[in-house]
């Protein structure tokens, strides 16, 4: 006898599947975010080192520093 509504067991299976999907997607996104944070930390260390060297001695022309100093397009 079906009234068109899923049974309690079907809803429970669906909820478990949904939770599994959420866990999978969350794990993937968390990994991507952690990778971006690691990249940003590496970039921070590189820029901090460049700044430290700039404070100690004159720096020759550097296209990367020129790019960083130019205004960003909006």
URHUQUI-V703006 format. One record per run of one state. SS is the DSSP state (h for helix, s for strand, l for the rest). FROM is the first residue (numbers start at 1). LEN is the number of residues. Records with the same first field share a line. If there is no record, write none. Layout:
# URHUQUI-V703006
SS = FROM-LEN / FROM-LEN
This chain:
# URHUQUI-V703006
l = 1-7 / 57-6 / 70-5
h = 8-49 / 63-7
